[in-house]
Amino acid sequence: MTAGGPEIRDTPIAGLVDVALRAPTLQRLIDLAADRPEDLTLVGPASARLFVGCALARQGPLLVVTATGREADDLTVELRGV
């Protein structure tokens, strides 16, 4: 028995993420991540987490550490909507 792949949803925010990832700052981040640094620490506004997470996740598996469980839950919900 095989499991199906992940469900692909076309959500309104998906297009916004694609547009945002074209920004020079996020393109630079994608380039930095492509070098696969052992540690990449980023500091920025909470509103940027979704875009940064999406940019980095395109490079491979991603571990995100948040300050609180609530922040982790919020980010999980946002990423599932992409």
mmCIF file of the N, C-alpha and C atoms, coordinates in Angstrom:
data_MODEL
# 
_entry.id   MODEL 
# 
loop_
_atom_site.group_PDB 
_atom_site.id 
_atom_site.type_symbol 
_atom_site.label_atom_id 
_atom_site.label_alt_id 
_atom_site.label_comp_id 
_atom_site.label_asym_id 
_atom_site.label_entity_id 
_atom_site.label_seq_id 
_atom_site.pdbx_PDB_ins_code 
_atom_site.Cartn_x 
_atom_site.Cartn_y 
_atom_site.Cartn_z 
_atom_site.occupancy 
_atom_site.B_iso_or_equiv 
_atom_site.pdbx_formal_charge 
_atom_site.auth_seq_id 
_atom_site.auth_comp_id 
_atom_site.auth_asym_id 
_atom_site.auth_atom_id 
_atom_site.pdbx_PDB_model_num 
ATOM 1   N N  . MET A 1 1  ? 0.842  -1.167 0.000  1.00 0.00 ? 1  MET A N  1 
ATOM 2   C CA . MET A 1 1  ? 0.000  0.000  0.000  1.00 0.00 ? 1  MET A CA 1 
ATOM 3   C C  . MET A 1 1  ? 0.890  1.233  0.000  1.00 0.00 ? 1  MET A C  1 
ATOM 4   N N  . THR A 1 2  ? 0.572  2.183  -0.847 1.00 0.00 ? 2  THR A N  1 
ATOM 5   C CA . THR A 1 2  ? 1.359  3.405  -0.894 1.00 0.00 ? 2  THR A CA 1 
ATOM 6   C C  . THR A 1 2  ? 0.493  4.593  -0.506 1.00 0.00 ? 2  THR A C  1 
ATOM 7   N N  . ALA A 1 3  ? 1.126  5.541  0.101  1.00 0.00 ? 3  ALA A N  1 
ATOM 8   C CA . ALA A 1 3  ? 0.416  6.761  0.497  1.00 0.00 ? 3  ALA A CA 1 
ATOM 9   C C  . ALA A 1 3  ? 0.494  7.763  -0.638 1.00 0.00 ? 3  ALA A C  1 
ATOM 10  N N  . GLY A 1 4  ? -0.552 8.521  -0.810 1.00 0.00 ? 4  GLY A N  1 
ATOM 11  C CA . GLY A 1 4  ? -0.550 9.564  -1.826 1.00 0.00 ? 4  GLY A CA 1 
ATOM 12  C C  . GLY A 1 4  ? 0.374  10.698 -1.430 1.00 0.00 ? 4  GLY A C  1 
ATOM 13  N N  . GLY A 1 5  ? 0.719  11.499 -2.384 1.00 0.00 ? 5  GLY A N  1 
ATOM 14  C CA . GLY A 1 5  ? 1.567  12.654 -2.111 1.00 0.00 ? 5  GLY A CA 1 
ATOM 15  C C  . GLY A 1 5  ? 0.804  13.716 -1.356 1.00 0.00 ? 5  GLY A C  1 
ATOM 16  N N  . PRO A 1 6  ? 1.484  14.792 -1.019 1.00 0.00 ? 6  PRO A N  1 
ATOM 17  C CA . PRO A 1 6  ? 0.817  15.859 -0.283 1.00 0.00 ? 6  PRO A CA 1 
ATOM 18  C C  . PRO A 1 6  ? -0.271 16.497 -1.143 1.00 0.00 ? 6  PRO A C  1 
ATOM 19  N N  . GLU A 1 7  ? -1.333 16.884 -0.473 1.00 0.00 ? 7  GLU A N  1 
ATOM 20  C CA . GLU A 1 7  ? -2.422 17.554 -1.163 1.00 0.00 ? 7  GLU A CA 1 
ATOM 21  C C  . GLU A 1 7  ? -1.953 18.935 -1.588 1.00 0.00 ? 7  GLU A C  1 
ATOM 22  N N  . ILE A 1 8  ? -2.153 19.279 -2.837 1.00 0.00 ? 8  ILE A N  1 
ATOM 23  C CA . ILE A 1 8  ? -1.763 20.588 -3.338 1.00 0.00 ? 8  ILE A CA 1 
ATOM 24  C C  . ILE A 1 8  ? -3.010 21.448 -3.402 1.00 0.00 ? 8  ILE A C  1 
ATOM 25  N N  . ARG A 1 9  ? -2.960 22.551 -2.689 1.00 0.00 ? 9  ARG A N  1 
ATOM 26  C CA . ARG A 1 9  ? -4.101 23.455 -2.658 1.00 0.00 ? 9  ARG A CA 1 
ATOM 27  C C  . ARG A 1 9  ? -3.719 24.769 -3.310 1.00 0.00 ? 9  ARG A C  1 
ATOM 28  N N  . ASP A 1 10 ? -4.636 25.311 -4.072 1.00 0.00 ? 10 ASP A N  1 
ATOM 29  C CA . ASP A 1 10 ? -4.426 26.619 -4.675 1.00 0.00 ? 10 ASP A CA 1 
ATOM 30  C C  . ASP A 1 10 ? -5.077 27.643 -3.759 1.00 0.00 ? 10 ASP A C  1 
ATOM 31  N N  . THR A 1 11 ? -4.280 28.257 -2.908 1.00 0.00 ? 11 THR A N  1 
ATOM 32  C CA . THR A 1 11 ? -4.810 29.201 -1.937 1.00 0.00 ? 11 THR A CA 1 
ATOM 33  C C  . THR A 1 11 ? -4.492 30.629 -2.371 1.00 0.00 ? 11 THR A C  1 
ATOM 34  N N  . PRO A 1 12 ? -5.275 31.577 -1.926 1.00 0.00 ? 12 PRO A N  1 
ATOM 35  C CA . PRO A 1 12 ? -5.039 32.972 -2.322 1.00 0.00 ? 12 PRO A CA 1 
ATOM 36  C C  . PRO A 1 12 ? -3.648 33.472 -1.974 1.00 0.00 ? 12 PRO A C  1 
ATOM 37  N N  . ILE A 1 13 ? -3.090 33.008 -0.866 1.00 0.00 ? 13 ILE A N  1 
ATOM 38  C CA . ILE A 1 13 ? -1.780 33.520 -0.449 1.00 0.00 ? 13 ILE A CA 1 
ATOM 39  C C  . ILE A 1 13 ? -0.635 32.929 -1.276 1.00 0.00 ? 13 ILE A C  1 
ATOM 40  N N  . ALA A 1 14 ? -0.872 31.798 -1.950 1.00 0.00 ? 14 ALA A N  1 
ATOM 41  C CA . ALA A 1 14 ? 0.190  31.167 -2.731 1.00 0.00 ? 14 ALA A CA 1 
ATOM 42  C C  . ALA A 1 14 ? 0.727  32.117 -3.795 1.00 0.00 ? 14 ALA A C  1 
ATOM 43  N N  . GLY A 1 15 ? -0.143 32.825 -4.479 1.00 0.00 ? 15 GLY A N  1 
ATOM 44  C CA . GLY A 1 15 ? 0.298  33.785 -5.496 1.00 0.00 ? 15 GLY A CA 1 
ATOM 45  C C  . GLY A 1 15 ? 1.074  34.932 -4.887 1.00 0.00 ? 15 GLY A C  1 
ATOM 46  N N  . LEU A 1 16 ? 0.654  35.386 -3.727 1.00 0.00 ? 16 LEU A N  1 
ATOM 47  C CA . LEU A 1 16 ? 1.348  36.467 -3.031 1.00 0.00 ? 16 LEU A CA 1 
ATOM 48  C C  . LEU A 1 16 ? 2.758  36.039 -2.648 1.00 0.00 ? 16 LEU A C  1 
ATOM 49  N N  . VAL A 1 17 ? 2.900  34.822 -2.184 1.00 0.00 ? 17 VAL A N  1 
ATOM 50  C CA . VAL A 1 17 ? 4.225  34.309 -1.813 1.00 0.00 ? 17 VAL A CA 1 
ATOM 51  C C  . VAL A 1 17 ? 5.127  34.264 -3.038 1.00 0.00 ? 17 VAL A C  1 
ATOM 52  N N  . ASP A 1 18 ? 4.604  33.770 -4.166 1.00 0.00 ? 18 ASP A N  1 
ATOM 53  C CA . ASP A 1 18 ? 5.412  33.716 -5.390 1.00 0.00 ? 18 ASP A CA 1 
ATOM 54  C C  . ASP A 1 18 ? 5.895  35.099 -5.798 1.00 0.00 ? 18 ASP A C  1 
ATOM 55  N N  . VAL A 1 19 ? 5.031  36.099 -5.702 1.00 0.00 ? 19 VAL A N  1 
ATOM 56  C CA . VAL A 1 19 ? 5.411  37.474 -6.047 1.00 0.00 ? 19 VAL A CA 1 
ATOM 57  C C  . VAL A 1 19 ? 6.451  37.999 -5.050 1.00 0.00 ? 19 VAL A C  1 
ATOM 58  N N  . ALA A 1 20 ? 6.224  37.772 -3.763 1.00 0.00 ? 20 ALA A N  1 
ATOM 59  C CA . ALA A 1 20 ? 7.144  38.272 -2.738 1.00 0.00 ? 20 ALA A CA 1 
ATOM 60  C C  . ALA A 1 20 ? 8.536  37.653 -2.874 1.00 0.00 ? 20 ALA A C  1 
ATOM 61  N N  . LEU A 1 21 ? 8.597  36.404 -3.281 1.00 0.00 ? 21 LEU A N  1 
ATOM 62  C CA . LEU A 1 21 ? 9.895  35.735 -3.391 1.00 0.00 ? 21 LEU A CA 1 
ATOM 63  C C  . LEU A 1 21 ? 10.736 36.272 -4.540 1.00 0.00 ? 21 LEU A C  1 
ATOM 64  N N  . ARG A 1 22 ? 10.166 37.116 -5.361 1.00 0.00 ? 22 ARG A N  1 
ATOM 65  C CA . ARG A 1 22 ? 10.934 37.762 -6.427 1.00 0.00 ? 22 ARG A CA 1 
ATOM 66  C C  . ARG A 1 22 ? 11.675 39.005 -5.930 1.00 0.00 ? 22 ARG A C  1 
ATOM 67  N N  . ALA A 1 23 ? 11.361 39.451 -4.725 1.00 0.00 ? 23 ALA A N  1 
ATOM 68  C CA . ALA A 1 23 ? 12.010 40.643 -4.164 1.00 0.00 ? 23 ALA A CA 1 
ATOM 69  C C  . ALA A 1 23 ? 13.504 40.400 -4.016 1.00 0.00 ? 23 ALA A C  1 
ATOM 70  N N  . PRO A 1 24 ? 14.328 41.412 -4.292 1.00 0.00 ? 24 PRO A N  1 
ATOM 71  C CA . PRO A 1 24 ? 15.779 41.239 -4.206 1.00 0.00 ? 24 PRO A CA 1 
ATOM 72  C C  . PRO A 1 24 ? 16.264 40.719 -2.847 1.00 0.00 ? 24 PRO A C  1 
ATOM 73  N N  . THR A 1 25 ? 15.674 41.192 -1.772 1.00 0.00 ? 25 THR A N  1 
ATOM 74  C CA . THR A 1 25 ? 16.108 40.756 -0.439 1.00 0.00 ? 25 THR A CA 1 
ATOM 75  C C  . THR A 1 25 ? 15.859 39.263 -0.254 1.00 0.00 ? 25 THR A C  1 
ATOM 76  N N  . LEU A 1 26 ? 14.693 38.792 -0.666 1.00 0.00 ? 26 LEU A N  1 
ATOM 77  C CA . LEU A 1 26 ? 14.405 37.366 -0.518 1.00 0.00 ? 26 LEU A CA 1 
ATOM 78  C C  . LEU A 1 26 ? 15.202 36.534 -1.519 1.00 0.00 ? 26 LEU A C  1 
ATOM 79  N N  . GLN A 1 27 ? 15.491 37.085 -2.685 1.00 0.00 ? 27 GLN A N  1 
ATOM 80  C CA . GLN A 1 27 ? 16.347 36.375 -3.633 1.00 0.00 ? 27 GLN A CA 1 
ATOM 81  C C  . GLN A 1 27 ? 17.751 36.195 -3.055 1.00 0.00 ? 27 GLN A C  1 
ATOM 82  N N  . ARG A 1 28 ? 18.244 37.210 -2.366 1.00 0.00 ? 28 ARG A N  1 
ATOM 83  C CA . ARG A 1 28 ? 19.564 37.112 -1.710 1.00 0.00 ? 28 ARG A CA 1 
ATOM 84  C C  . ARG A 1 28 ? 19.545 36.032 -0.637 1.00 0.00 ? 28 ARG A C  1 
ATOM 85  N N  . LEU A 1 29 ? 18.444 35.969 0.107  1.00 0.00 ? 29 LEU A N  1 
ATOM 86  C CA . LEU A 1 29 ? 18.291 34.938 1.128  1.00 0.00 ? 29 LEU A CA 1 
ATOM 87  C C  . LEU A 1 29 ? 18.296 33.545 0.495  1.00 0.00 ? 29 LEU A C  1 
ATOM 88  N N  . ILE A 1 30 ? 17.593 33.400 -0.607 1.00 0.00 ? 30 ILE A N  1 
ATOM 89  C CA . ILE A 1 30 ? 17.565 32.111 -1.314 1.00 0.00 ? 30 ILE A CA 1 
ATOM 90  C C  . ILE A 1 30 ? 18.975 31.743 -1.765 1.00 0.00 ? 30 ILE A C  1 
ATOM 91  N N  . ASP A 1 31 ? 19.733 32.732 -2.269 1.00 0.00 ? 31 ASP A N  1 
ATOM 92  C CA . ASP A 1 31 ? 21.115 32.469 -2.698 1.00 0.00 ? 31 ASP A CA 1 
ATOM 93  C C  . ASP A 1 31 ? 21.986 32.042 -1.518 1.00 0.00 ? 31 ASP A C  1 
ATOM 94  N N  . LEU A 1 32 ? 21.833 32.705 -0.366 1.00 0.00 ? 32 LEU A N  1 
ATOM 95  C CA . LEU A 1 32 ? 22.597 32.325 0.830  1.00 0.00 ? 32 LEU A CA 1 
ATOM 96  C C  . LEU A 1 32 ? 22.256 30.900 1.264  1.00 0.00 ? 32 LEU A C  1 
ATOM 97  N N  . ALA A 1 33 ? 20.994 30.564 1.227  1.00 0.00 ? 33 ALA A N  1 
ATOM 98  C CA . ALA A 1 33 ? 20.553 29.233 1.639  1.00 0.00 ? 33 ALA A CA 1 
ATOM 99  C C  . ALA A 1 33 ? 21.050 28.164 0.669  1.00 0.00 ? 33 ALA A C  1 
ATOM 100 N N  . ALA A 1 34 ? 21.204 28.525 -0.585 1.00 0.00 ? 34 ALA A N  1 
ATOM 101 C CA . ALA A 1 34 ? 21.668 27.552 -1.585 1.00 0.00 ? 34 ALA A CA 1 
ATOM 102 C C  . ALA A 1 34 ? 23.079 27.064 -1.276 1.00 0.00 ? 34 ALA A C  1 
ATOM 103 N N  . ASP A 1 35 ? 23.850 27.886 -0.568 1.00 0.00 ? 35 ASP A N  1 
ATOM 104 C CA . ASP A 1 35 ? 25.208 27.491 -0.176 1.00 0.00 ? 35 ASP A CA 1 
ATOM 105 C C  . ASP A 1 35 ? 25.206 26.508 0.986  1.00 0.00 ? 35 ASP A C  1 
ATOM 106 N N  . ARG A 1 36 ? 24.015 26.205 1.524  1.00 0.00 ? 36 ARG A N  1 
ATOM 107 C CA . ARG A 1 36 ? 23.826 25.245 2.618  1.00 0.00 ? 36 ARG A CA 1 
ATOM 108 C C  . ARG A 1 36 ? 24.710 25.544 3.819  1.00 0.00 ? 36 ARG A C  1 
ATOM 109 N N  . PRO A 1 37 ? 24.617 26.771 4.372  1.00 0.00 ? 37 PRO A N  1 
ATOM 110 C CA . PRO A 1 37 ? 25.423 27.071 5.559  1.00 0.00 ? 37 PRO A CA 1 
ATOM 111 C C  . PRO A 1 37 ? 24.988 26.198 6.730  1.00 0.00 ? 37 PRO A C  1 
ATOM 112 N N  . GLU A 1 38 ? 25.919 25.900 7.596  1.00 0.00 ? 38 GLU A N  1 
ATOM 113 C CA . GLU A 1 38 ? 25.610 25.074 8.765  1.00 0.00 ? 38 GLU A CA 1 
ATOM 114 C C  . GLU A 1 38 ? 24.606 25.781 9.668  1.00 0.00 ? 38 GLU A C  1 
ATOM 115 N N  . ASP A 1 39 ? 24.705 27.100 9.746  1.00 0.00 ? 39 ASP A N  1 
ATOM 116 C CA . ASP A 1 39 ? 23.802 27.877 10.584 1.00 0.00 ? 39 ASP A CA 1 
ATOM 117 C C  . ASP A 1 39 ? 23.456 29.161 9.844  1.00 0.00 ? 39 ASP A C  1 
ATOM 118 N N  . LEU A 1 40 ? 22.185 29.478 9.786  1.00 0.00 ? 40 LEU A N  1 
ATOM 119 C CA . LEU A 1 40 ? 21.736 30.707 9.148  1.00 0.00 ? 40 LEU A CA 1 
ATOM 120 C C  . LEU A 1 40 ? 20.735 31.358 10.096 1.00 0.00 ? 40 LEU A C  1 
ATOM 121 N N  . THR A 1 41 ? 21.197 32.316 10.865 1.00 0.00 ? 41 THR A N  1 
ATOM 122 C CA . THR A 1 41 ? 20.350 32.994 11.843 1.00 0.00 ? 41 THR A CA 1 
ATOM 123 C C  . THR A 1 41 ? 19.799 34.266 11.223 1.00 0.00 ? 41 THR A C  1 
ATOM 124 N N  . LEU A 1 42 ? 18.485 34.421 11.292 1.00 0.00 ? 42 LEU A N  1 
ATOM 125 C CA . LEU A 1 42 ? 17.834 35.584 10.713 1.00 0.00 ? 42 LEU A CA 1 
ATOM 126 C C  . LEU A 1 42 ? 17.022 36.300 11.780 1.00 0.00 ? 42 LEU A C  1 
ATOM 127 N N  . VAL A 1 43 ? 17.027 37.601 11.727 1.00 0.00 ? 43 VAL A N  1 
ATOM 128 C CA . VAL A 1 43 ? 16.229 38.413 12.635 1.00 0.00 ? 43 VAL A CA 1 
ATOM 129 C C  . VAL A 1 43 ? 15.404 39.360 11.772 1.00 0.00 ? 43 VAL A C  1 
ATOM 130 N N  . GLY A 1 44 ? 14.107 39.395 12.026 1.00 0.00 ? 44 GLY A N  1 
ATOM 131 C CA . GLY A 1 44 ? 13.249 40.270 11.242 1.00 0.00 ? 44 GLY A CA 1 
ATOM 132 C C  . GLY A 1 44 ? 11.863 40.324 11.837 1.00 0.00 ? 44 GLY A C  1 
ATOM 133 N N  . PRO A 1 45 ? 10.992 41.081 11.206 1.00 0.00 ? 45 PRO A N  1 
ATOM 134 C CA . PRO A 1 45 ? 9.638  41.222 11.729 1.00 0.00 ? 45 PRO A CA 1 
ATOM 135 C C  . PRO A 1 45 ? 8.839  39.926 11.594 1.00 0.00 ? 45 PRO A C  1 
ATOM 136 N N  . ALA A 1 46 ? 7.905  39.738 12.498 1.00 0.00 ? 46 ALA A N  1 
ATOM 137 C CA . ALA A 1 46 ? 7.073  38.533 12.471 1.00 0.00 ? 46 ALA A CA 1 
ATOM 138 C C  . ALA A 1 46 ? 6.325  38.402 11.153 1.00 0.00 ? 46 ALA A C  1 
ATOM 139 N N  . SER A 1 47 ? 5.974  39.516 10.546 1.00 0.00 ? 47 SER A N  1 
ATOM 140 C CA . SER A 1 47 ? 5.222  39.477 9.298  1.00 0.00 ? 47 SER A CA 1 
ATOM 141 C C  . SER A 1 47 ? 6.030  38.884 8.146  1.00 0.00 ? 47 SER A C  1 
ATOM 142 N N  . ALA A 1 48 ? 7.346  38.819 8.288  1.00 0.00 ? 48 ALA A N  1 
ATOM 143 C CA . ALA A 1 48 ? 8.195  38.268 7.228  1.00 0.00 ? 48 ALA A CA 1 
ATOM 144 C C  . ALA A 1 48 ? 8.405  36.767 7.358  1.00 0.00 ? 48 ALA A C  1 
ATOM 145 N N  . ARG A 1 49 ? 8.003  36.172 8.468  1.00 0.00 ? 49 ARG A N  1 
ATOM 146 C CA . ARG A 1 49 ? 8.271  34.753 8.710  1.00 0.00 ? 49 ARG A CA 1 
ATOM 147 C C  . ARG A 1 49 ? 7.733  33.846 7.616  1.00 0.00 ? 49 ARG A C  1 
ATOM 148 N N  . LEU A 1 50 ? 6.509  34.098 7.188  1.00 0.00 ? 50 LEU A N  1 
ATOM 149 C CA . LEU A 1 50 ? 5.905  33.253 6.161  1.00 0.00 ? 50 LEU A CA 1 
ATOM 150 C C  . LEU A 1 50 ? 6.739  33.268 4.885  1.00 0.00 ? 50 LEU A C  1 
ATOM 151 N N  . PHE A 1 51 ? 7.132  34.445 4.447  1.00 0.00 ? 51 PHE A N  1 
ATOM 152 C CA . PHE A 1 51 ? 7.886  34.570 3.203  1.00 0.00 ? 51 PHE A CA 1 
ATOM 153 C C  . PHE A 1 51 ? 9.284  33.984 3.326  1.00 0.00 ? 51 PHE A C  1 
ATOM 154 N N  . VAL A 1 52 ? 9.928  34.236 4.442  1.00 0.00 ? 52 VAL A N  1 
ATOM 155 C CA . VAL A 1 52 ? 11.267 33.687 4.669  1.00 0.00 ? 52 VAL A CA 1 
ATOM 156 C C  . VAL A 1 52 ? 11.198 32.163 4.759  1.00 0.00 ? 52 VAL A C  1 
ATOM 157 N N  . GLY A 1 53 ? 10.208 31.663 5.484  1.00 0.00 ? 53 GLY A N  1 
ATOM 158 C CA . GLY A 1 53 ? 10.044 30.212 5.593  1.00 0.00 ? 53 GLY A CA 1 
ATOM 159 C C  . GLY A 1 53 ? 9.831  29.564 4.239  1.00 0.00 ? 53 GLY A C  1 
ATOM 160 N N  . CYS A 1 54 ? 9.001  30.176 3.414  1.00 0.00 ? 54 CYS A N  1 
ATOM 161 C CA . CYS A 1 54 ? 8.753  29.637 2.072  1.00 0.00 ? 54 CYS A CA 1 
ATOM 162 C C  . CYS A 1 54 ? 10.012 29.699 1.208  1.00 0.00 ? 54 CYS A C  1 
ATOM 163 N N  . ALA A 1 55 ? 10.743 30.804 1.303  1.00 0.00 ? 55 ALA A N  1 
ATOM 164 C CA . ALA A 1 55 ? 11.970 30.940 0.516  1.00 0.00 ? 55 ALA A CA 1 
ATOM 165 C C  . ALA A 1 55 ? 12.976 29.866 0.894  1.00 0.00 ? 55 ALA A C  1 
ATOM 166 N N  . LEU A 1 56 ? 13.165 29.657 2.179  1.00 0.00 ? 56 LEU A N  1 
ATOM 167 C CA . LEU A 1 56 ? 14.155 28.677 2.636  1.00 0.00 ? 56 LEU A CA 1 
ATOM 168 C C  . LEU A 1 56 ? 13.688 27.246 2.397  1.00 0.00 ? 56 LEU A C  1 
ATOM 169 N N  . ALA A 1 57 ? 12.407 26.993 2.535  1.00 0.00 ? 57 ALA A N  1 
ATOM 170 C CA . ALA A 1 57 ? 11.888 25.634 2.342  1.00 0.00 ? 57 ALA A CA 1 
ATOM 171 C C  . ALA A 1 57 ? 12.043 25.178 0.900  1.00 0.00 ? 57 ALA A C  1 
ATOM 172 N N  . ARG A 1 58 ? 12.163 26.096 -0.015 1.00 0.00 ? 58 ARG A N  1 
ATOM 173 C CA . ARG A 1 58 ? 12.376 25.712 -1.418 1.00 0.00 ? 58 ARG A CA 1 
ATOM 174 C C  . ARG A 1 58 ? 13.765 25.122 -1.632 1.00 0.00 ? 58 ARG A C  1 
ATOM 175 N N  . GLN A 1 59 ? 14.653 25.334 -0.688 1.00 0.00 ? 59 GLN A N  1 
ATOM 176 C CA . GLN A 1 59 ? 16.017 24.806 -0.786 1.00 0.00 ? 59 GLN A CA 1 
ATOM 177 C C  . GLN A 1 59 ? 16.140 23.411 -0.175 1.00 0.00 ? 59 GLN A C  1 
ATOM 178 N N  . GLY A 1 60 ? 15.166 22.980 0.581  1.00 0.00 ? 60 GLY A N  1 
ATOM 179 C CA . GLY A 1 60 ? 15.223 21.668 1.224  1.00 0.00 ? 60 GLY A CA 1 
ATOM 180 C C  . GLY A 1 60 ? 14.575 21.716 2.597  1.00 0.00 ? 60 GLY A C  1 
ATOM 181 N N  . PRO A 1 61 ? 14.754 20.663 3.374  1.00 0.00 ? 61 PRO A N  1 
ATOM 182 C CA . PRO A 1 61 ? 14.146 20.614 4.710  1.00 0.00 ? 61 PRO A CA 1 
ATOM 183 C C  . PRO A 1 61 ? 14.559 21.828 5.545  1.00 0.00 ? 61 PRO A C  1 
ATOM 184 N N  . LEU A 1 62 ? 13.652 22.241 6.417  1.00 0.00 ? 62 LEU A N  1 
ATOM 185 C CA . LEU A 1 62 ? 13.858 23.472 7.159  1.00 0.00 ? 62 LEU A CA 1 
ATOM 186 C C  . LEU A 1 62 ? 13.453 23.276 8.616  1.00 0.00 ? 62 LEU A C  1 
ATOM 187 N N  . LEU A 1 63 ? 14.286 23.733 9.525  1.00 0.00 ? 63 LEU A N  1 
ATOM 188 C CA . LEU A 1 63 ? 13.966 23.750 10.948 1.00 0.00 ? 63 LEU A CA 1 
ATOM 189 C C  . LEU A 1 63 ? 13.827 25.212 11.355 1.00 0.00 ? 63 LEU A C  1 
ATOM 190 N N  . VAL A 1 64 ? 12.653 25.569 11.865 1.00 0.00 ? 64 VAL A N  1 
ATOM 191 C CA . VAL A 1 64 ? 12.409 26.933 12.320 1.00 0.00 ? 64 VAL A CA 1 
ATOM 192 C C  . VAL A 1 64 ? 12.217 26.899 13.821 1.00 0.00 ? 64 VAL A C  1 
ATOM 193 N N  . VAL A 1 65 ? 12.942 27.740 14.531 1.00 0.00 ? 65 VAL A N  1 
ATOM 194 C CA . VAL A 1 65 ? 12.827 27.841 15.978 1.00 0.00 ? 65 VAL A CA 1 
ATOM 195 C C  . VAL A 1 65 ? 12.148 29.165 16.289 1.00 0.00 ? 65 VAL A C  1 
ATOM 196 N N  . THR A 1 66 ? 11.060 29.092 17.041 1.00 0.00 ? 66 THR A N  1 
ATOM 197 C CA . THR A 1 66 ? 10.350 30.299 17.447 1.00 0.00 ? 66 THR A CA 1 
ATOM 198 C C  . THR A 1 66 ? 10.485 30.471 18.954 1.00 0.00 ? 66 THR A C  1 
ATOM 199 N N  . ALA A 1 67 ? 10.183 31.668 19.424 1.00 0.00 ? 67 ALA A N  1 
ATOM 200 C CA . ALA A 1 67 ? 10.338 31.961 20.847 1.00 0.00 ? 67 ALA A CA 1 
ATOM 201 C C  . ALA A 1 67 ? 9.270  31.288 21.704 1.00 0.00 ? 67 ALA A C  1 
ATOM 202 N N  . THR A 1 68 ? 8.094  31.088 21.127 1.00 0.00 ? 68 THR A N  1 
ATOM 203 C CA . THR A 1 68 ? 6.999  30.510 21.909 1.00 0.00 ? 68 THR A CA 1 
ATOM 204 C C  . THR A 1 68 ? 6.261  29.455 21.092 1.00 0.00 ? 68 THR A C  1 
ATOM 205 N N  . GLY A 1 69 ? 5.534  28.628 21.793 1.00 0.00 ? 69 GLY A N  1 
ATOM 206 C CA . GLY A 1 69 ? 4.705  27.630 21.129 1.00 0.00 ? 69 GLY A CA 1 
ATOM 207 C C  . GLY A 1 69 ? 3.614  28.286 20.297 1.00 0.00 ? 69 GLY A C  1 
ATOM 208 N N  . ARG A 1 70 ? 3.102  29.396 20.774 1.00 0.00 ? 70 ARG A N  1 
ATOM 209 C CA . ARG A 1 70 ? 2.062  30.122 20.039 1.00 0.00 ? 70 ARG A CA 1 
ATOM 210 C C  . ARG A 1 70 ? 2.595  30.600 18.693 1.00 0.00 ? 70 ARG A C  1 
ATOM 211 N N  . GLU A 1 71 ? 3.808  31.148 18.684 1.00 0.00 ? 71 GLU A N  1 
ATOM 212 C CA . GLU A 1 71 ? 4.415  31.590 17.431 1.00 0.00 ? 71 GLU A CA 1 
ATOM 213 C C  . GLU A 1 71 ? 4.606  30.409 16.484 1.00 0.00 ? 71 GLU A C  1 
ATOM 214 N N  . ALA A 1 72 ? 5.018  29.277 17.010 1.00 0.00 ? 72 ALA A N  1 
ATOM 215 C CA . ALA A 1 72 ? 5.197  28.079 16.189 1.00 0.00 ? 72 ALA A CA 1 
ATOM 216 C C  . ALA A 1 72 ? 3.867  27.634 15.594 1.00 0.00 ? 72 ALA A C  1 
ATOM 217 N N  . ASP A 1 73 ? 2.817  27.637 16.409 1.00 0.00 ? 73 ASP A N  1 
ATOM 218 C CA . ASP A 1 73 ? 1.490  27.252 15.919 1.00 0.00 ? 73 ASP A CA 1 
ATOM 219 C C  . ASP A 1 73 ? 1.005  28.204 14.833 1.00 0.00 ? 73 ASP A C  1 
ATOM 220 N N  . ASP A 1 74 ? 1.188  29.504 15.051 1.00 0.00 ? 74 ASP A N  1 
ATOM 221 C CA . ASP A 1 74 ? 0.758  30.501 14.063 1.00 0.00 ? 74 ASP A CA 1 
ATOM 222 C C  . ASP A 1 74 ? 1.496  30.314 12.740 1.00 0.00 ? 74 ASP A C  1 
ATOM 223 N N  . LEU A 1 75 ? 2.803  30.103 12.812 1.00 0.00 ? 75 LEU A N  1 
ATOM 224 C CA . LEU A 1 75 ? 3.587  29.917 11.596 1.00 0.00 ? 75 LEU A CA 1 
ATOM 225 C C  . LEU A 1 75 ? 3.176  28.637 10.877 1.00 0.00 ? 75 LEU A C  1 
ATOM 226 N N  . THR A 1 76 ? 2.905  27.585 11.617 1.00 0.00 ? 76 THR A N  1 
ATOM 227 C CA . THR A 1 76 ? 2.450  26.327 11.010 1.00 0.00 ? 76 THR A CA 1 
ATOM 228 C C  . THR A 1 76 ? 1.156  26.536 10.239 1.00 0.00 ? 76 THR A C  1 
ATOM 229 N N  . VAL A 1 77 ? 0.228  27.255 10.821 1.00 0.00 ? 77 VAL A N  1 
ATOM 230 C CA . VAL A 1 77 ? -1.046 27.532 10.147 1.00 0.00 ? 77 VAL A CA 1 
ATOM 231 C C  . VAL A 1 77 ? -0.799 28.340 8.883  1.00 0.00 ? 77 VAL A C  1 
ATOM 232 N N  . GLU A 1 78 ? 0.055  29.351 8.962  1.00 0.00 ? 78 GLU A N  1 
ATOM 233 C CA . GLU A 1 78 ? 0.342  30.175 7.793  1.00 0.00 ? 78 GLU A CA 1 
ATOM 234 C C  . GLU A 1 78 ? 0.987  29.356 6.670  1.00 0.00 ? 78 GLU A C  1 
ATOM 235 N N  . LEU A 1 79 ? 1.946  28.518 7.019  1.00 0.00 ? 79 LEU A N  1 
ATOM 236 C CA . LEU A 1 79 ? 2.633  27.719 6.006  1.00 0.00 ? 79 LEU A CA 1 
ATOM 237 C C  . LEU A 1 79 ? 1.708  26.687 5.369  1.00 0.00 ? 79 LEU A C  1 
ATOM 238 N N  . ARG A 1 80 ? 0.787  26.173 6.116  1.00 0.00 ? 80 ARG A N  1 
ATOM 239 C CA . ARG A 1 80 ? -0.182 25.218 5.543  1.00 0.00 ? 80 ARG A CA 1 
ATOM 240 C C  . ARG A 1 80 ? -1.103 25.901 4.549  1.00 0.00 ? 80 ARG A C  1 
ATOM 241 N N  . GLY A 1 81 ? -1.276 27.196 4.678  1.00 0.00 ? 81 GLY A N  1 
ATOM 242 C CA . GLY A 1 81 ? -2.139 27.929 3.767  1.00 0.00 ? 81 GLY A CA 1 
ATOM 243 C C  . GLY A 1 81 ? -1.490 28.290 2.467  1.00 0.00 ? 81 GLY A C  1 
ATOM 244 N N  . VAL A 1 82 ? -0.189 28.039 2.343  1.00 0.00 ? 82 VAL A N  1 
ATOM 245 C CA . VAL A 1 82 ? 0.541  28.421 1.139  1.00 0.00 ? 82 VAL A CA 1 
ATOM 246 C C  . VAL A 1 82 ? 0.376  27.409 0.066  1.00 0.00 ? 82 VAL A C  1 
# 
